């Protein structure tokens, strides 16, 4: 069943209610949104593009695709310590997208827009001869001067990561049937982590108010590559202990059977956990903060002089991988170290 | 020649200088930009998506594609009366994009970023198996409460349009060799209007300060369709005189040979001129304002009770066309009236 709606119908019938009546959206009837900024706050803006077949599988449930497009952007905001306040969606839909699909997609958007209290403020709806391509621009705010930056790490800082790593990359392998798993609960958990990441917005916002927090970001391209960005921006190196990496029970059970998959825990990406460094004397406060939000928080290593990320195995040897993390252009694939 | 750069190289080598050193961009090293808002101003945000083969021709010069992606967004800002202050680019490049193309593309971006003084503040660079897809999110500011809206038209308002209409739609027909033209100057002018629209940012900003301006927007989908949006948002109708439509000398010469092309003047879109309504007693001020900026401004009709757009031919009959303007999803194509 092809789409029977024009883009104007799609906007009016499916997207207009996603503004939650927010006056900044002007009812999606104008070409732009008009917004202010509360006293003492700065605006944080991020824009991420997701392509079917690259960032999600075309056959993923439309609700999940919608929610993921929002969530990866909210995760960027969380990585900067900002609280989401709104989103723009520029959607290029394949011309043969059907009404049922669009309705389910809009429903997924709505769930998360309400959950994160970040109304749809505008965007664009176009047709494409190519794959579904979604660009969300998310707006957030943070107290003036308190945004977390990649460049703030100091030598001696403890490196923390929230939640658990590798679930999503393993979940994708399960969904694409590269790995088979008999434990249904683990299967559901891991694929759910791929389909519907959990941006750590509350924890990110709380971290921005904490003194002693250095380099911070969300892990989207894989731990080693993203920690490498913090190192490069801060002009320092990092040492990570392989056996400290936080794993879910489900990922642990997969790794017991396929220990080589530790590589995708380090480089697979799509984790959307918070990665940040903290001055040693503030580490306890960060831990308590995470605890108060019911969030797992794990110290995985330290920032040190030098450059690059060293991952140490329990035997003292250094982990080496074929790549450091996700790269879009293969011609430029580099080996990790 | 394939791309030899990773997305990180593309960002660092080609895009980082496009921030023009603006501190809000954080050197494109973080996942988001951090920005404030001057006292007494509101932020205006728009996000437009351009797809190769839909919004531009894949073979168009990369500089033009880059500039068009920025300019259609700056035109949306102009339509709201806002002055551009920055842009985000989420680019999905085909995996086989070559370095030369990317360099020319970045050069085009740079020219306009400098021209409009709207630094690149962030974005995303990904690979796509489909056509080049560019989403620009443009930020602008306007004095508090002065943004132009589609909903502000009043019965009796004069309808104005800036510049000339139809050039771009005719220019596309020339580029795709549907029309042949011997006059080289006209050919260059018309195709240039397609390749490099002129967003009326200065005039839009000036209009926002003028009392008596009602409904306003930029013409991107065709005059009849866009004026229809102003009518619908304002709960009124519009009467347009066909022989008042502003035409360039080049378009005029084409219409003399092919008078039927008047349809694409009314519905072709891609004009990026400003369309707005003004209280009759303020019409002279608007005209003087345009004159002071060296911009052609033409009264083309009036807002009246009722609904929809009526276009009257010189003989008093009503113009009818197969469609009112550009629509992305053909299943929903409606006839104009």
Interface residues (C-beta under 8 A of the other chain):
Chain A: X2 X3 X4 X5 X6 X7 X8 X9 X10 X26 X29 X30 X31 X32 X33 X34 X35 X36 X37 X42 X43 X44 X45 X46 X47 X48 X49 X50 X51 X53 X54 X55 X76 X77 X79 X80 X82 X88 X89 X90 X91 X92 X93 X95 X121 X122 X123 X124 X125 X126 X127 X128 X129 X130 X131 X133 X135 X137 X139 X140 X142 X144 X147 X149 X150 X151 X217 X218 X220 X229 X233 X327 X328 X329 X330 X331 X332 X333 X334
Chain B: X2 X3 X4 X5 X6 X7 X8 X9 X10 X26 X29 X30 X31 X32 X33 X34 X35 X36 X37 X42 X43 X44 X45 X46 X47 X48 X49 X50 X51 X53 X54 X55 X76 X77 X79 X80 X82 X88 X89 X90 X91 X92 X93 X95 X121 X122 X123 X124 X125 X126 X127 X128 X129 X130 X131 X133 X135 X137 X139 X140 X142 X144 X147 X149 X150 X151 X217 X218 X220 X229 X233 X327 X328 X329 X330 X331 X332 X333 X334
